[in-house]
């Protein structure tokens, strides 16, 4: 981590500890929660993938490499 980022974090920590505005604290908490949450579209994509797996709609790694290898090189 660079020195600027470390200094900025320390400055923010100090500012937050002195902060008394509940609405600003709530906004900061909301930002923190957003960074730890999977979006709805990501969750739906994961669920589709799990359903495909459970239904046997999968291909081997070798077949995937053969099929998509030209775009992955």
C-alpha positions in Angstrom: 0.0 0.0 0.0 1.4 3.4 -0.8 2.0 6.1 1.8 -0.7 8.4 0.5 -3.4 5.7 0.9 -2.2 4.9 4.4 -2.2 8.6 5.4 -5.7 9.0 3.9 -7.0 6.0 5.9 -5.6 7.4 9.1 -7.1 10.8 8.4 -10.5 9.2 7.7 -10.3 7.1 10.9 -9.6 10.2 12.9 -12.4 12.1 11.2 -14.9 9.2 11.8 -14.0 8.9 15.5 -14.8 12.7 16.0 -18.0 12.6 13.9 -21.3 13.1 15.7 -23.6 13.3 12.7 -25.7 10.1 12.7 -26.8 10.5 9.1 -23.2 10.6 7.9 -22.3 7.6 10.0 -25.3 5.8 8.5 -24.1 6.7 5.0 -20.6 5.4 5.8 -22.1 2.2 7.1 -24.2 1.7 4.0 -21.1 2.1 1.8 -19.3 -0.5 4.0 -22.2 -2.9 3.6 -22.3 -2.5 -0.1 -18.7 -3.5 -0.5 -19.4 -6.8 1.3 -22.6 -7.8 -0.6 -23.1 -9.7 -3.8 -25.4 -7.9 -6.2 -28.7 -9.3 -7.2 -27.5 -10.0 -10.7 -24.4 -11.7 -9.4 -26.5 -13.9 -7.1 -28.8 -14.8 -9.9 -25.8 -15.8 -12.1 -24.4 -18.0 -9.3 -27.8 -19.6 -8.8 -28.1 -20.3 -12.6 -24.6 -21.9 -12.6 -25.5 -24.1 -9.6 -28.7 -25.1 -11.3 -26.8 -26.0 -14.5 -24.4 -28.1 -12.4 -27.2 -29.9 -10.6 -29.0 -30.6 -13.9 -25.8 -31.9 -15.5 -25.5 -29.1 -18.0 -21.7 -29.0 -17.8 -18.8 -29.7 -20.0 -15.3 -30.9 -19.2 -12.3 -28.5 -18.8 -10.7 -30.0 -21.9 -13.9 -29.5 -24.0 -14.1 -25.9 -22.8 -10.4 -25.3 -23.7 -11.0 -26.7 -27.2 -14.2 -24.7 -27.7 -13.0 -21.3 -26.3 -9.2 -21.6 -26.5 -8.8 -19.4 -29.5 -10.3 -16.5 -27.5 -8.2 -17.2 -24.4 -4.8 -17.1 -25.9 
